[in-house]
Structure formats: C-alpha cells, structure tokens
C-alpha cells in the first residue's frame, strides 16, 4: 500500500480488519491514519489531482510526496478494497444503530412462555445481553439484567418473585441459581403429579 509517511511509523498502524461490528473503533483509527498520511481529502472526494505527487496536505507531507510518482489511479486500484470499506462508514454507522435497537428490543421484550425451558430462556437472555454489549457502549448492568429477567418470567412465577430478597443486592448469578432451583422443583412436582394422575 502506498503511503506518504515514514516507514518507522507503520508499526503503530496495525489495526483489526473491518468486520462491521467493530466499525466505531476501526473508523476512528482509519481516519487518524489517513489524516496523518494526507489522504483523507482523497477519501472524501474533495481533492482529485492527477498524481499523488500533487498532494499538499502539510509541509511535511508535501516534502515526502515530491518523491511519489505513482498515479492516483494506480493507487486507487491497489487500495480499492480499503477505499470501499472507508466509503461505507455511513452505512456501517446506520447499521450499528439499528443493531443496537434490535438487540435491545429482543432483550427487553423477551417473554418466557408458561411451561417453557427456563434454563434455555436464561441462556437466551444472556446472549441478548452480550449482543447489546457488542454494539453499544451503554452496557446492561447486573441489576438491570436481573430485573429484566424477572420481568420476562411467566405470571405463574409472581409468588416466587415476591419471595425474593432485595434483587439489587442479590446479584444476577445468585438470582439465576435460585430461579433454576425453583424451576427444577417445579419440574419434579409436575412429574409427580402426572404419575399420580396415571395411577388414578
């Protein structure tokens, strides 16, 4: 890749490839690199000289660019994938916002059906929480997860919820353990009742 900066600076520029979910971090890093390189105006489409040698972003960049004779068209061809990725920044920003909203909808609107597998439901809620954390800087803290999990349980669990101590100090891991204990007890009780009905 053609660059207008000292080779000694390249070691600072190793960044993760753009995947989409890491757009915010990637875009800030790439913007800094391209600005320092005197190439940001090319990406924006503001400057379109015949050759890179015509770049005049700064005195330092201008001095180094005098030795560059590669046509801009050749540079664009060799770096087409990078340029395309950079030009998608707005699309990624929009998709990031939509991803956050979608993830939060799934999390806060989740409902466990009556008689459903509680263990599977809790794992699904954890996955929703992790999904939000991937796309948003605003994390779901322990107390919020606990309250949302309790809200998602069927109404038949209201008596159990009322028996809980202060949820804010209980912690989500202890809460999950108590919910699973209650669910297993209910499963055993349900099995016993079915066996009794069969015997009758």
N, C-alpha and C positions, 0 to 999 in steps of 0.2 A: 504493500500500500504506500503510495507516495505521500510524504509528509513534509511540512515546512519547518519542523522543529529539530532540535539537536537529538541525535540518536541516544544520548545519555539519559534523555527524559522518558524514553519509551517504556522503561521498566515500571514507571508509575502508572502506566495506562492499561494495565491488564484488568479488564472488567468481564463480568459474566455475560455470555451471549444473550441477546434479547429473546425472551420466551413469550412475553405478553403479560404474565402475572408479575414480572419484575420491572415493568415499564417505568414507574416513577423514579426508581433508583438509577436505572440504566439511562434515562433521558437526561437527568441532571449531569451525570458523568460524561456522556457523549457531548452535551452542549459545552461543557467546560473544555473538553479536549479540542473540539472543532473551533471554539473561540480562540483558544491559545494558538492553534495552528493557523489561524487566519482564514479558515474555510467556512465559517458559519454563514457568511453572506452568500456563498455559493449554494449552500443547502437551502437557504431561504429564497433563492432565486433573485436576490437583489443585485448581485454582481455577476455578469456573464462575459468576461473577457475572452479573447481567443486562446490565450495560454495562461497557465498558472504563473508564468513569469510576470504577468501584469498585476499580480496581487499587491495591494498597498495597504494592508490592514494595520501595520505598525512599522516603525523604523527597523526594528529587529527582524520582523517577518519580511519586510521589503528587501533587506540586505541578503537574507538567505534565499529569497525567491528569485534573485537575479541569476542564480546558478541552475534554476529549474527550467528546462526547456520542453518538458513533456506537454503536449497539447491537452487542453481541458477535456476534449472529447475522449482522449485515451484514458485520462484519469477517471472520468465518469464511468467508462466501460469497465475498467478494472475494479471499480468500487461500487458497482451498480447495486449489489445486494445491501451494502451499508446505507447507501443513499435512499433506497426504497424503504428500508426499515425506519430511517430517520423521518422520512416524509409521512410515515404512518402514525407519528406521535399523537396527533389529534384523535385519530380513530382509537388508538390504544387507551388514551385518556378517557374517552367516552365509554369504551367497553369496560374499563376499570370501574367507573362509576356505576354502570349497570350491573356489573358483577357483585359489587358491594350491596346494592339494593336487593338483588335477587337472593344473595346469601342471607341477608338479614330477614327477608320475608320468610324464607324457609325456616329459619331458626325461631322467629317469634310467632309464626303461625302454625308451628308443628303441633299436632294432636295425636295422642296415643289412643287408639280405638279400644273399646271395652274388650277385655279378654286377650288383647294382643301381647306379643312377647315384649315384656318390659326391658329385658336386657338388650335386645336388639334396638329398641327405641332409644335407650340411653346412649348406645354407641352411635346411633344416627345423630343425636343431638350434639355429641362431641365432634362429629365430623362437620356439622354445620358451624360450630364454634371455630374449628380450625380453618374452615373455608373463609369465614369473616376475617380472621387474623391474617390470611394470605393477601387479602385485597384491601384491607383498611387499617389505618394507623390507630383507629379507635377500637380497642380490644374489649372483649366480653370478660369482665372480671368474675371472680369466683362467686360472689354473692348474686350477681345478675344471672349467671348460669343456673344457680340453684333455684332462684325464684321462677325463671322461665321454664325449667324442667318441671317443677311442681305444677305450674300453670298448665302444662301440656298433658298432665295425667288425667284420666277419666274422672268424672264426678264421683264415682264409687270410692275414690281414694280420698275424699274430703275428710273423713273421720281420721284417717291416718295422718293427713296433713295437719289437722288440728292438734294431734298428739305430739307434734314435733316441738322441740325447744326452739330457742332463737336461731332461725335459719342463718342469719348473718354471721354468727359465730360458730356455727356447726361445721361449715366447710363443705364444699361440693363432694369431695371424696367420701367423707363420712356419711353425707346425705345419700349418695348413690349406694353405699353399702347397706344402709337401713332400708332403702327402697327395695333393693334386691332381696334382702332378708324377708321383708313383708310379702313380696311377690312370690317367693318360694313357699312361704307359709300358706298363701292363698292357693297356690297350685296343689299343694299337698291336701289341703282341705277340700278342694274341688274334686280331687281324685277319690278321696274317702267317701264323699257324698255320692259320687257316681257308682262306686262299688256297692254302697248301701242300697241305692235305688235298684241296681241289678238284682241284688239278693231278694229284694221285696217282690 
